[in-house]
Amino acid sequence: MTERSREAKIAWRRFQTEAMLTFGRLHQQILLRTADRLDVAGLGGLTPARANALIVLFNARGPIQAQQVAAELGVSDVTASRLLRKMEEDGWVERTPDPSDGRALLVQPTPRARGEFGRLVRVSNAVLDDLFSGFSEVELRAFVERVTAVQSSLATRGVSIPSAAGGEAKPSPEG
């Protein structure tokens, strides 16, 4: 290997490292922006994780198993269970036994959560506008395609999260 190719390889690794760190910083910025928007909207009792869980539940349009919430959020069943238990204690969701599977719980938003649906949608829309205001539809689709390629690359190396359908998680257009 020549000195020039070795330097090029090192530069490429540095660039890859910066790209990975950028994803981490972006994730943190999204969380902070979402928390700020929730607080300004008077939804300070909701964390970004709780808001995301409610969005999953509202999108389901009916009770779903806690396991499905976990898959949609890309977290373990244990993590989702803890999150949903706290949300239940705070009056955001109700969990009931699944009559078709005695081991599973069905989760749905409470009347309190349904009463905050409009504010939650406004917060979600504001965060989406913050995130993607500089993108055309074509650019956003291309970006999502590239991020999906990164997820697939990790999945082929054994790093994947389960989806509600039982396979690998697929990103949704809304993130």
Order of alpha helices (4+ residues) and beta strands (2+ residues): alpha-alpha-beta-alpha-alpha-beta-beta-alpha-alpha-alpha
